[in-house]
Protein backbone atom coordinates (compact mmCIF):
# COMPACT_ATOMS: atom_id res chain seq x y z
CA UNK A 1 0.00 0.00 0.00
CA UNK A 2 1.24 3.47 -0.81
CA UNK A 3 2.88 5.10 2.17
CA UNK A 4 0.52 8.10 2.35
CA UNK A 5 -2.52 6.60 0.66
CA UNK A 6 -4.82 7.35 3.59
CA UNK A 7 -3.56 10.87 4.21
CA UNK A 8 -5.67 13.67 2.73
CA UNK A 9 -4.35 17.07 1.69
CA UNK A 10 -6.96 18.63 3.97
CA UNK A 11 -5.59 16.80 7.01
CA UNK A 12 -2.03 17.76 6.14
CA UNK A 13 -2.78 21.43 5.55
CA UNK A 14 -4.93 21.72 8.67
CA UNK A 15 -2.19 20.25 10.84
CA UNK A 16 -4.21 17.17 11.80
CA UNK A 17 -1.51 14.95 10.33
CA UNK A 18 1.98 15.19 11.84
CA UNK A 19 4.89 13.68 9.94
CA UNK A 20 7.32 11.43 11.77
CA UNK A 21 10.24 13.82 11.29
CA UNK A 22 11.57 16.50 8.96
CA UNK A 23 12.83 13.93 6.45
CA UNK A 24 9.33 12.45 6.23
CA UNK A 25 8.12 15.87 5.05
CA UNK A 26 10.81 15.93 2.37
CA UNK A 27 9.91 12.40 1.23
CA UNK A 28 6.22 13.27 1.08
CA UNK A 29 6.83 16.26 -1.21
CA UNK A 30 8.85 14.06 -3.55
CA UNK A 31 6.83 10.85 -3.48
CA UNK A 32 3.27 12.04 -2.97
CA UNK A 33 3.41 15.51 -4.49
CA UNK A 34 6.01 14.92 -7.18
CA UNK A 35 8.26 17.93 -6.55
CA UNK A 36 11.79 17.46 -7.90
CA UNK A 37 13.78 19.96 -5.84
CA UNK A 38 16.88 18.76 -4.01
CA UNK A 39 17.61 18.92 -0.32
CA UNK A 40 19.83 21.96 -0.75
CA UNK A 41 19.57 24.54 -3.53
CA UNK A 42 22.94 24.83 -5.26
CA UNK A 43 24.63 28.25 -5.30
CA UNK A 44 22.93 29.76 -8.33
CA UNK A 45 22.14 33.46 -8.53
CA UNK A 46 20.75 35.58 -11.33
CA UNK A 47 20.99 39.36 -11.52
CA UNK A 48 17.47 40.79 -11.70
CA UNK A 49 16.11 44.31 -11.95
CA UNK A 50 13.24 44.54 -9.50
CA UNK A 51 12.42 48.17 -10.14
CA UNK A 52 14.18 51.34 -11.28
CA UNK A 53 17.75 51.43 -9.92
CA UNK A 54 17.27 48.24 -7.95
CA UNK A 55 19.22 45.12 -8.85
CA UNK A 56 19.56 41.95 -6.81
CA UNK A 57 21.43 38.69 -7.20
CA UNK A 58 18.34 36.52 -6.77
CA UNK A 59 18.70 32.88 -5.62
CA UNK A 60 17.47 30.53 -8.30
CA UNK A 61 15.01 28.96 -8.70
CA UNK A 62 12.48 31.50 -7.43
CA UNK A 63 9.97 28.79 -6.54
CA UNK A 64 9.03 26.95 -4.53
CA UNK A 65 9.93 28.81 -1.33
CA UNK A 66 10.07 27.46 2.22
CA UNK A 67 10.20 28.67 5.79
CA UNK A 68 11.18 26.48 8.74
CA UNK A 69 10.23 27.08 12.38
CA UNK A 70 10.94 24.85 15.36
CA UNK A 71 7.50 25.77 16.76
CA UNK A 72 4.24 26.91 15.21
CA UNK A 73 2.93 30.33 16.25
CA UNK A 74 -0.55 31.64 15.69
CA UNK A 75 -0.70 34.40 14.74
CA UNK A 76 2.73 34.53 13.10
CA UNK A 77 4.25 38.01 12.93
CA UNK A 78 7.67 39.33 11.89
CA UNK A 79 10.02 40.29 14.73
CA UNK A 80 9.09 43.99 14.65
CA UNK A 81 5.48 43.18 15.55
CA UNK A 82 5.84 40.24 17.93
CA UNK A 83 5.70 42.27 21.11
CA UNK A 84 4.33 45.59 22.24
CA UNK A 85 7.00 48.25 21.91
CA UNK A 86 6.94 51.64 23.56
CA UNK A 87 7.90 54.75 21.66
CA UNK A 88 11.37 54.64 23.22
CA UNK A 89 11.70 50.98 22.25
CA UNK A 90 10.92 51.88 18.65
CA UNK A 91 13.30 54.83 18.68
CA UNK A 92 16.12 52.62 19.97
CA UNK A 93 15.34 50.01 17.30
CA UNK A 94 15.45 52.70 14.60
CA UNK A 95 18.77 54.01 15.93
CA UNK A 96 20.22 50.50 15.76
CA UNK A 97 18.99 50.24 12.17
CA UNK A 98 20.58 53.59 11.25
CA UNK A 99 23.87 52.50 12.84
CA UNK A 100 23.68 49.28 10.83
CA UNK A 101 23.38 51.38 7.67
CA UNK A 102 26.27 53.61 8.76
CA UNK A 103 28.54 50.60 9.19
CA UNK A 104 27.34 48.89 6.03
CA UNK A 105 27.89 51.99 3.89
CA UNK A 106 31.64 51.49 4.37
CA UNK A 107 31.43 48.03 2.85
CA UNK A 108 33.21 48.27 -0.54
CA UNK A 109 30.47 46.49 -2.47
CA UNK A 110 27.73 48.64 -0.94
CA UNK A 111 29.73 51.73 -1.84
CA UNK A 112 30.07 50.40 -5.37
CA UNK A 113 26.30 49.89 -5.64
CA UNK A 114 25.51 53.34 -4.34
CA UNK A 115 28.18 55.01 -6.49
CA UNK A 116 26.38 53.52 -9.48
CA UNK A 117 23.02 54.90 -8.35
CA UNK A 118 21.55 51.58 -7.21
CA UNK A 119 19.23 51.03 -4.24
CA UNK A 120 20.42 48.95 -1.29
CA UNK A 121 17.88 46.72 0.51
CA UNK A 122 19.00 47.64 4.04
CA UNK A 123 15.91 46.17 5.68
CA UNK A 124 16.28 42.81 3.96
CA UNK A 125 19.92 42.63 5.01
CA UNK A 126 19.26 43.80 8.59
CA UNK A 127 16.75 40.97 9.08
CA UNK A 128 19.63 38.48 8.98
CA UNK A 129 21.59 40.23 11.74
CA UNK A 130 19.19 40.29 14.66
CA UNK A 131 17.56 43.67 14.03
CA UNK A 132 13.78 43.68 14.35
CA UNK A 133 12.12 44.22 10.95
CA UNK A 134 8.78 43.69 9.22
CA UNK A 135 10.21 40.84 7.12
CA UNK A 136 9.60 37.09 7.41
CA UNK A 137 12.52 35.05 6.09
CA UNK A 138 11.97 32.58 3.27
CA UNK A 139 14.40 30.43 1.29
CA UNK A 140 14.38 28.44 -1.93
CA UNK A 141 16.24 25.62 -0.16
CA UNK A 142 14.33 22.93 1.70
CA UNK A 143 17.53 22.06 3.57
CA UNK A 144 17.99 25.61 4.87
CA UNK A 145 14.38 25.66 6.09
CA UNK A 146 14.89 22.23 7.67
CA UNK A 147 17.95 23.47 9.57
CA UNK A 148 16.05 26.34 11.19
CA UNK A 149 13.06 24.08 11.84
CA UNK A 150 15.15 21.55 13.78
CA UNK A 151 17.47 23.82 15.79
CA UNK A 152 17.09 26.58 18.34
CA UNK A 153 19.23 29.66 18.95
CA UNK A 154 21.11 29.57 22.24
CA UNK A 155 21.84 33.06 23.60
CA UNK A 156 24.59 31.86 25.93
CA UNK A 157 26.70 30.09 23.31
CA UNK A 158 25.56 32.44 20.54
CA UNK A 159 24.89 29.62 18.10
CA UNK A 160 22.21 27.25 16.85
CA UNK A 161 21.85 23.91 18.64
CA UNK A 162 20.03 20.78 17.43
CA UNK A 163 16.78 20.11 19.28
CA UNK A 164 17.39 17.15 21.63
CA UNK A 165 13.76 16.29 22.41
CA UNK A 166 10.82 14.69 20.59
CA UNK A 167 7.80 16.15 22.37
CA UNK A 168 7.15 19.21 20.22
CA UNK A 169 6.16 19.84 16.62
CA UNK A 170 8.07 21.85 14.06
CA UNK A 171 6.63 23.30 10.89
CA UNK A 172 7.70 23.78 7.28
CA UNK A 173 5.84 26.45 5.31
CA UNK A 174 5.55 25.71 1.61
CA UNK A 175 4.92 28.34 -1.06
CA UNK A 176 4.70 26.54 -4.45
CA UNK A 177 4.67 29.71 -6.56
CA UNK A 178 7.25 31.56 -4.50
CA UNK A 179 6.99 35.30 -4.95
CA UNK A 180 5.75 35.07 -8.51
CA UNK A 181 2.14 35.91 -7.64
CA UNK A 182 3.09 39.06 -5.76
CA UNK A 183 4.17 40.72 -9.03
CA UNK A 184 6.50 42.83 -6.87
CA UNK A 185 3.48 44.94 -5.98
CA UNK A 186 3.81 46.70 -2.63
CA UNK A 187 0.04 47.02 -2.38
CA UNK A 188 -0.30 43.26 -1.92
CA UNK A 189 0.05 41.74 1.50
CA UNK A 190 2.16 38.90 0.10
CA UNK A 191 4.90 41.18 -1.16
CA UNK A 192 7.91 38.88 -1.54
CA UNK A 193 11.34 39.83 -2.82
CA UNK A 194 14.70 38.09 -3.17
CA UNK A 195 17.29 39.33 -0.69
CA UNK A 196 19.96 37.08 -2.10
CA UNK A 197 23.66 37.59 -2.43
CA UNK A 198 24.33 41.23 -1.76
CA UNK A 199 27.34 42.52 0.19
CA UNK A 200 26.74 40.39 3.28
CA UNK A 201 27.39 36.67 3.26
CA UNK A 202 24.54 35.21 5.27
CA UNK A 203 21.55 36.06 3.06
CA UNK A 204 23.35 34.52 0.09
CA UNK A 205 24.30 31.32 1.90
CA UNK A 206 20.74 31.00 3.17
CA UNK A 207 19.29 31.56 -0.34
CA UNK A 208 17.20 34.31 1.19
CA UNK A 209 13.88 35.75 0.19
CA UNK A 210 11.72 37.96 2.38
CA UNK A 211 8.00 38.62 2.79
CA UNK A 212 7.23 42.16 3.90
CA UNK A 213 4.23 42.31 6.24
CA UNK A 214 2.27 45.24 7.54
CA UNK A 215 1.41 45.45 11.22
CA UNK A 216 -1.37 42.98 12.00
CA UNK A 217 -0.80 40.80 8.93
CA UNK A 218 -0.49 37.12 9.80
CA UNK A 219 2.03 35.07 7.85
CA UNK A 220 -0.19 32.02 8.38
CA UNK A 221 -2.83 33.66 6.18
CA UNK A 222 -0.29 34.48 3.48
CA UNK A 223 1.18 30.97 3.41
CA UNK A 224 -1.56 28.47 4.38
CA UNK A 225 0.31 25.37 3.12
CA UNK A 226 2.37 24.01 5.98
CA UNK A 227 3.63 20.64 7.11
CA UNK A 228 3.90 19.74 10.77
CA UNK A 229 6.41 17.16 11.96
CA UNK A 230 7.59 15.70 15.26
CA UNK A 231 10.95 16.89 16.42
CA UNK A 232 13.42 14.03 16.43
CA UNK A 233 16.92 14.27 18.02
CA UNK A 234 18.53 12.06 15.38
CA UNK A 235 16.98 13.96 12.48
CA UNK A 236 17.83 17.29 14.11
CA UNK A 237 21.47 16.27 14.53
CA UNK A 238 21.59 15.09 10.91
CA UNK A 239 20.37 18.51 9.66
CA UNK A 240 22.83 20.20 12.00
CA UNK A 241 25.77 18.18 10.70
CA UNK A 242 24.73 18.64 7.08
CA UNK A 243 25.45 22.36 7.42
CA UNK A 244 28.63 21.87 9.47
CA UNK A 245 26.93 22.84 12.74
CA UNK A 246 25.41 25.87 11.04
CA UNK A 247 28.74 27.31 9.91
CA UNK A 248 27.81 26.95 6.24
CA UNK A 249 24.72 29.10 6.76
CA UNK A 250 26.37 31.64 9.07
CA UNK A 251 29.91 32.07 7.72
CA UNK A 252 32.36 34.52 9.24
CA UNK A 253 31.00 38.01 8.80
CA UNK A 254 32.37 41.05 10.68
CA UNK A 255 28.91 42.63 10.68
CA UNK A 256 27.38 39.87 12.83
CA UNK A 257 29.75 40.51 15.74
CA UNK A 258 29.25 44.28 15.52
CA UNK A 259 25.47 43.99 15.79
CA UNK A 260 25.79 41.58 18.72
CA UNK A 261 28.10 43.98 20.56
CA UNK A 262 25.89 46.93 19.72
CA UNK A 263 22.83 45.17 21.14
CA UNK A 264 24.67 43.89 24.22
CA UNK A 265 26.24 47.20 25.25
CA UNK A 266 23.62 49.50 23.67
CA UNK A 267 26.25 51.81 22.22
CA UNK A 268 24.94 54.03 19.44
CA UNK A 269 25.78 57.07 17.31
CA UNK A 270 24.35 60.49 18.04
CA UNK A 271 24.19 61.04 14.29
CA UNK A 272 21.77 58.09 14.02
CA UNK A 273 19.65 59.48 16.84
CA UNK A 274 19.49 62.80 14.98
CA UNK A 275 18.29 61.06 11.80
CA UNK A 276 15.59 59.13 13.68
CA UNK A 277 14.24 62.17 15.53
CA UNK A 278 14.26 64.30 12.36
CA UNK A 279 12.40 61.60 10.39
CA UNK A 280 9.03 62.99 11.58
CA UNK A 281 8.00 59.56 12.90
CA UNK A 282 8.26 60.68 16.52
CA UNK A 283 6.94 63.79 18.21
CA UNK A 284 9.78 64.14 20.73
CA UNK A 285 12.86 66.33 20.84
CA UNK A 286 16.41 65.11 20.38
CA UNK A 287 17.30 66.19 23.91
CA UNK A 288 14.35 64.36 25.47
CA UNK A 289 15.00 61.16 23.54
CA UNK A 290 18.73 61.12 24.30
CA UNK A 291 18.21 61.71 28.02
CA UNK A 292 15.40 59.13 28.26
CA UNK A 293 17.42 56.50 26.42
CA UNK A 294 20.51 57.14 28.52
CA UNK A 295 18.39 56.63 31.63
CA UNK A 296 17.42 53.25 30.17
CA UNK A 297 21.05 52.22 29.78
CA UNK A 298 21.98 53.44 26.30
CA UNK A 299 25.32 55.11 25.56
CA UNK A 300 25.93 57.62 22.79
CA UNK A 301 28.99 58.60 20.77
CA UNK A 302 29.28 61.11 17.94
CA UNK A 303 28.89 58.22 15.48
CA UNK A 304 28.68 54.45 15.78
CA UNK A 305 31.82 53.05 17.47
CA UNK A 306 31.37 49.77 15.56
CA UNK A 307 33.21 50.43 12.32
CA UNK A 308 34.93 48.03 9.95
CA UNK A 309 38.59 47.71 10.85
CA UNK A 310 41.32 47.88 8.21
CA UNK A 311 41.83 44.11 8.46
CA UNK A 312 38.10 43.48 8.06
CA UNK A 313 37.94 45.68 4.97
CA UNK A 314 40.95 43.83 3.60
CA UNK A 315 39.14 40.52 4.19
CA UNK A 316 35.96 41.81 2.51
CA UNK A 317 37.85 43.14 -0.51
CA UNK A 318 39.89 39.98 -0.97
CA UNK A 319 36.84 37.76 -0.58
CA UNK A 320 34.83 39.59 -3.22
CA UNK A 321 37.77 39.87 -5.59
CA UNK A 322 37.92 36.06 -5.49
CA UNK A 323 34.21 35.72 -6.23
CA UNK A 324 33.93 38.58 -8.71
CA UNK A 325 37.31 39.64 -10.13
CA UNK A 326 37.29 43.37 -10.77
CA UNK A 327 33.89 43.84 -9.11
CA UNK A 328 35.07 47.02 -7.37
CA UNK A 329 38.36 48.92 -7.29
CA UNK A 330 40.92 48.85 -4.51
CA UNK A 331 40.46 52.59 -4.22
CA UNK A 332 37.54 51.86 -1.86
CA UNK A 333 40.04 51.10 0.88
CA UNK A 334 40.18 53.82 3.52
C-alpha positions in Angstrom: 0.0 0.0 0.0 1.2 3.5 -0.8 2.9 5.1 2.2 0.5 8.1 2.4 -2.5 6.6 0.7 -4.8 7.4 3.6 -3.6 10.9 4.2 -5.7 13.7 2.7 -4.4 17.1 1.7 -7.0 18.6 4.0 -5.6 16.8 7.0 -2.0 17.8 6.1 -2.8 21.4 5.6 -4.9 21.7 8.7 -2.2 20.3 10.8 -4.2 17.2 11.8 -1.5 14.9 10.3 2.0 15.2 11.8 4.9 13.7 9.9 7.3 11.4 11.8 10.2 13.8 11.3 11.6 16.5 9.0 12.8 13.9 6.4 9.3 12.4 6.2 8.1 15.9 5.0 10.8 15.9 2.4 9.9 12.4 1.2 6.2 13.3 1.1 6.8 16.3 -1.2 8.8 14.1 -3.5 6.8 10.9 -3.5 3.3 12.0 -3.0 3.4 15.5 -4.5 6.0 14.9 -7.2 8.3 17.9 -6.6 11.8 17.5 -7.9 13.8 20.0 -5.8 16.9 18.8 -4.0 17.6 18.9 -0.3 19.8 22.0 -0.8 19.6 24.5 -3.5 22.9 24.8 -5.3 24.6 28.2 -5.3 22.9 29.8 -8.3 22.1 33.5 -8.5 20.7 35.6 -11.3 21.0 39.4 -11.5 17.5 40.8 -11.7 16.1 44.3 -11.9 13.2 44.5 -9.5 12.4 48.2 -10.1 14.2 51.3 -11.3 17.8 51.4 -9.9 17.3 48.2 -7.9 19.2 45.1 -8.8 19.6 42.0 -6.8 21.4 38.7 -7.2 18.3 36.5 -6.8 18.7 32.9 -5.6 17.5 30.5 -8.3 15.0 29.0 -8.7 12.5 31.5 -7.4 10.0 28.8 -6.5 9.0 26.9 -4.5 9.9 28.8 -1.3 10.1 27.5 2.2 10.2 28.7 5.8 11.2 26.5 8.7 10.2 27.1 12.4 10.9 24.8 15.4 7.5 25.8 16.8 4.2 26.9 15.2 2.9 30.3 16.3 -0.6 31.6 15.7 -0.7 34.4 14.7 2.7 34.5 13.1 4.3 38.0 12.9 7.7 39.3 11.9 10.0 40.3 14.7 9.1 44.0 14.7 5.5 43.2 15.6 5.8 40.2 17.9 5.7 42.3 21.1 4.3 45.6 22.2 7.0 48.2 21.9 6.9 51.6 23.6 7.9 54.8 21.7 11.4 54.6 23.2 11.7 51.0 22.2 10.9 51.9 18.7 13.3 54.8 18.7 16.1 52.6 20.0 15.3 50.0 17.3 15.5 52.7 14.6 18.8 54.0 15.9 20.2 50.5 15.8 19.0 50.2 12.2 20.6 53.6 11.2 23.9 52.5 12.8 23.7 49.3 10.8 23.4 51.4 7.7 26.3 53.6 8.8 28.5 50.6 9.2 27.3 48.9 6.0 27.9 52.0 3.9 31.6 51.5 4.4 31.4 48.0 2.8 33.2 48.3 -0.5 30.5 46.5 -2.5 27.7 48.6 -0.9 29.7 51.7 -1.8 30.1 50.4 -5.4 26.3 49.9 -5.6 25.5 53.3 -4.3 28.2 55.0 -6.5 26.4 53.5 -9.5 23.0 54.9 -8.4 21.6 51.6 -7.2 19.2 51.0 -4.2 20.4 48.9 -1.3 17.9 46.7 0.5 19.0 47.6 4.0 15.9 46.2 5.7 16.3 42.8 4.0 19.9 42.6 5.0 19.3 43.8 8.6 16.7 41.0 9.1 19.6 38.5 9.0 21.6 40.2 11.7 19.2 40.3 14.7 17.6 43.7 14.0 13.8 43.7 14.3 12.1 44.2 11.0 8.8 43.7 9.2 10.2 40.8 7.1 9.6 37.1 7.4 12.5 35.0 6.1 12.0 32.6 3.3 14.4 30.4 1.3 14.4 28.4 -1.9 16.2 25.6 -0.2 14.3 22.9 1.7 17.5 22.1 3.6 18.0 25.6 4.9 14.4 25.7 6.1 14.9 22.2 7.7 17.9 23.5 9.6 16.1 26.3 11.2 13.1 24.1 11.8 15.1 21.5 13.8 17.5 23.8 15.8 17.1 26.6 18.3 19.2 29.7 19.0 21.1 29.6 22.2 21.8 33.1 23.6 24.6 31.9 25.9 26.7 30.1 23.3 25.6 32.4 20.5 24.9 29.6 18.1 22.2 27.3 16.9 21.9 23.9 18.6 20.0 20.8 17.4 16.8 20.1 19.3 17.4 17.2 21.6 13.8 16.3 22.4 10.8 14.7 20.6 7.8 16.1 22.4 7.1 19.2 20.2 6.2 19.8 16.6 8.1 21.9 14.1 6.6 23.3 10.9 7.7 23.8 7.3 5.8 26.4 5.3 5.6 25.7 1.6 4.9 28.3 -1.1 4.7 26.5 -4.4 4.7 29.7 -6.6 7.3 31.6 -4.5 7.0 35.3 -5.0 5.8 35.1 -8.5 2.1 35.9 -7.6 3.1 39.1 -5.8 4.2 40.7 -9.0 6.5 42.8 -6.9 3.5 44.9 -6.0 3.8 46.7 -2.6 0.0 47.0 -2.4 -0.3 43.3 -1.9 0.1 41.7 1.5 2.2 38.9 0.1 4.9 41.2 -1.2 7.9 38.9 -1.5 11.3 39.8 -2.8 14.7 38.1 -3.2 17.3 39.3 -0.7 20.0 37.1 -2.1 23.7 37.6 -2.4 24.3 41.2 -1.8 27.3 42.5 0.2 26.7 40.4 3.3 27.4 36.7 3.3 24.5 35.2 5.3 21.5 36.1 3.1 23.4 34.5 0.1 24.3 31.3 1.9 20.7 31.0 3.2 19.3 31.6 -0.3 17.2 34.3 1.2 13.9 35.7 0.2 11.7 38.0 2.4 8.0 38.6 2.8 7.2 42.2 3.9 4.2 42.3 6.2 2.3 45.2 7.5 1.4 45.4 11.2 -1.4 43.0 12.0 -0.8 40.8 8.9 -0.5 37.1 9.8 2.0 35.1 7.8 -0.2 32.0 8.4 -2.8 33.7 6.2 -0.3 34.5 3.5 1.2 31.0 3.4 -1.6 28.5 4.4 0.3 25.4 3.1 2.4 24.0 6.0 3.6 20.6 7.1 3.9 19.7 10.8 6.4 17.2 12.0 7.6 15.7 15.3 10.9 16.9 16.4 13.4 14.0 16.4 16.9 14.3 18.0 18.5 12.1 15.4 17.0 14.0 12.5 17.8 17.3 14.1 21.5 16.3 14.5 21.6 15.1 10.9 20.4 18.5 9.7 22.8 20.2 12.0 25.8 18.2 10.7 24.7 18.6 7.1 25.5 22.4 7.4 28.6 21.9 9.5 26.9 22.8 12.7 25.4 25.9 11.0 28.7 27.3 9.9 27.8 26.9 6.2 24.7 29.1 6.8 26.4 31.6 9.1 29.9 32.1 7.7 32.4 34.5 9.2 31.0 38.0 8.8 32.4 41.1 10.7 28.9 42.6 10.7 27.4 39.9 12.8 29.8 40.5 15.7 29.3 44.3 15.5 25.5 44.0 15.8 25.8 41.6 18.7 28.1 44.0 20.6 25.9 46.9 19.7 22.8 45.2 21.1 24.7 43.9 24.2 26.2 47.2 25.3 23.6 49.5 23.7 26.2 51.8 22.2 24.9 54.0 19.4 25.8 57.1 17.3 24.4 60.5 18.0 24.2 61.0 14.3 21.8 58.1 14.0 19.6 59.5 16.8 19.5 62.8 15.0 18.3 61.1 11.8 15.6 59.1 13.7 14.2 62.2 15.5 14.3 64.3 12.4 12.4 61.6 10.4 9.0 63.0 11.6 8.0 59.6 12.9 8.3 60.7 16.5 6.9 63.8 18.2 9.8 64.1 20.7 12.9 66.3 20.8 16.4 65.1 20.4 17.3 66.2 23.9 14.4 64.4 25.5 15.0 61.2 23.5 18.7 61.1 24.3 18.2 61.7 28.0 15.4 59.1 28.3 17.4 56.5 26.4 20.5 57.1 28.5 18.4 56.6 31.6 17.4 53.3 30.2 21.1 52.2 29.8 22.0 53.4 26.3 25.3 55.1 25.6 25.9 57.6 22.8 29.0 58.6 20.8 29.3 61.1 17.9 28.9 58.2 15.5 28.7 54.4 15.8 31.8 53.1 17.5 31.4 49.8 15.6 33.2 50.4 12.3 34.9 48.0 10.0 38.6 47.7 10.9 41.3 47.9 8.2 41.8 44.1 8.5 38.1 43.5 8.1 37.9 45.7 5.0 41.0 43.8 3.6 39.1 40.5 4.2 36.0 41.8 2.5 37.8 43.1 -0.5 39.9 40.0 -1.0 36.8 37.8 -0.6 34.8 39.6 -3.2 37.8 39.9 -5.6 37.9 36.1 -5.5 34.2 35.7 -6.2 33.9 38.6 -8.7 37.3 39.6 -10.1 37.3 43.4 -10.8 33.9 43.8 -9.1 35.1 47.0 -7.4 38.4 48.9 -7.3 40.9 48.8 -4.5 40.5 52.6 -4.2 37.5 51.9 -1.9 40.0 51.1 0.9 40.2 53.8 3.5 
